[in-house]
Amino acid sequence: MPMAAYLSQSRHGIFYFRWPLPSVLHPKGRRSDIRLSLGTRSKAVARRLSRLLSALGENLPIPAMARAMHYDELREHVRQHFQGLLQQFQAGIAQDGPADAARLEALRTGRMAAGADTDGWIDVADPDGASGILGAFCDRRGISEEDLTAAKRNWLLRAIQRGHGAYCAAAEDYAERFDSIELGTPQQSVSAPEPTAGIARIGNTDLLERYFDEARRTASLAAKTEFEKREVLNLLNEIVEQKPFAALTKADAQKVKQALMRLPRNRNKLSGTRGKPLSEILEMQGFEIISARTMNTYISHMQTFYSWAANNGYVQENIFQGMRVRLPKRVKEQGREAFTEEQLGILFRHLTENPDRLVRKDDHRWIALIGIFTGMRLNEIAQLDIADIKESDGVRFFDVNASGAGNKRLKNSASQRLVPVHDRLLEAGAAIRRRAAQRRITAAVPRSALVPEERLWPECRTMVQ
């Protein structure tokens, strides 16, 4: 009988219990889990204990989850969502002209459907039914659907129905007033509100520098992350053709999203796209475009930047909020393709026995081996100091930290950790020492007397930029 999903076993045979916690119970809104040792190597005992603990886990979070989001907060999410859609509709008419007949008919149909019973509206609104409507709305608004009680799900569904009806009615009325012209008294303007009203004017380049300067002062970004964010935000500036960030609207954000959906991969490396204007590249055919995951990463960087800008008074709202595309479940679970056991065996044999003399440097050998058996990041391995290999209670481990020699960096605060040295890594070191007694570096037991530098891999400094 297989072990339950919430049970795991350490390499020493001790069973551990893991229980996921909803994001609403985390102070920063992150998904997390509880992991604790059951203090036993007996599977039967571990199963009994885990059943008791899971029963507690099912019941304990309920009060906290019920307090997590009130009905007035859900109502405000609905209001903001459809208010944003209305502003986007108004901005589109102001820029592109009156809505066509098909668009007006769609608004009338939506208004009438929203006025019907909820079941009838659901059938018209989404082919996936209530789950599809709630899932899409929660994704756009950043709400954890799993944390909603059944009563709140039903209430939210009806609120979305009312909000959709209100949006269709308001948009239809706006479109009709836009086409009418009244004389005699000054007509109230129906143009979209000026997005930069009351906002400090500052150039895009200066605004980006303020953003990254603050990030550097607070040490909140690793060098690689800052580079990636700069690339994305420069791309944003290029797509909107230098239009001030404070003047961008939801309609502009939609255009950015449409451009990303046509953006070729590696456009600065491909000979067919390198050096050409973005407007020309976006019209090209035959190139593989960026994946939906990559597009969501780009939009996430833009969303983070606009959230900072809105909080600091540089823009009126975060126009990229809720703009990420919804990935199908199979895409979310697919992830990267893992190595097969056969491939790992071949890789391990060449790294340890080196039959074809493919490995020419110890640094390359050990960085690959440590990565295989620890899952550490490449830069974390490359910047290890000799002093970072330690031992406690007979267990050797790597101390991953940002202190010591050179320009050591970590991706984030959670990256600082202790990583045990796998037994196979120690065995590989012993086998290699027997074949090459003059090795400068041994597996997890460095001969510091033979290494004059503090860095464990002195030849790999360029990897730690």
Secondary structure, 3 states (H helix, E strand, C coil): CCCCCCEEECCCCCEEEEEEECHHHCCCCCCEEEEEECCCCCHHHHHHHHHHHHHHHHHCHHHHHHHHCCHHHHHHHHHHHHHHHHHHHHHHHHHHCCCCHHHHHHHHHHHHHHCCCHHHHHHHHCCCHHHHHHHHHHHHHCCCHHHCCHHHHHHHHHHHHHHHHHHHHHHHHHHHHHHCCCCCCCCCCCCCCCCCCCCCCCCHHHHHHHHHHHHHHCCCCCHHHHHHHHHHHHHHHHHCCCCCHHHCCHHHHHHHHHHHCCCECCCCCCCCCCCCCHHHHCCCCCCCECCHHHHHHHHHHHHHHHHHHHHCCCCCCCCCCCCCCCCCHHHHHHCCCCCCHHHHHHHHHHHHCCCCCCCCCHHHHHHHHHHHHHCCCHHHHHCCEHHHEEEECCEEEEEECCCCCCCCCCCCHHHCEEEECCHHHHHHHHHHHHHCCCCCCCCCCCCHHHCCCCECCHHHHHHHC
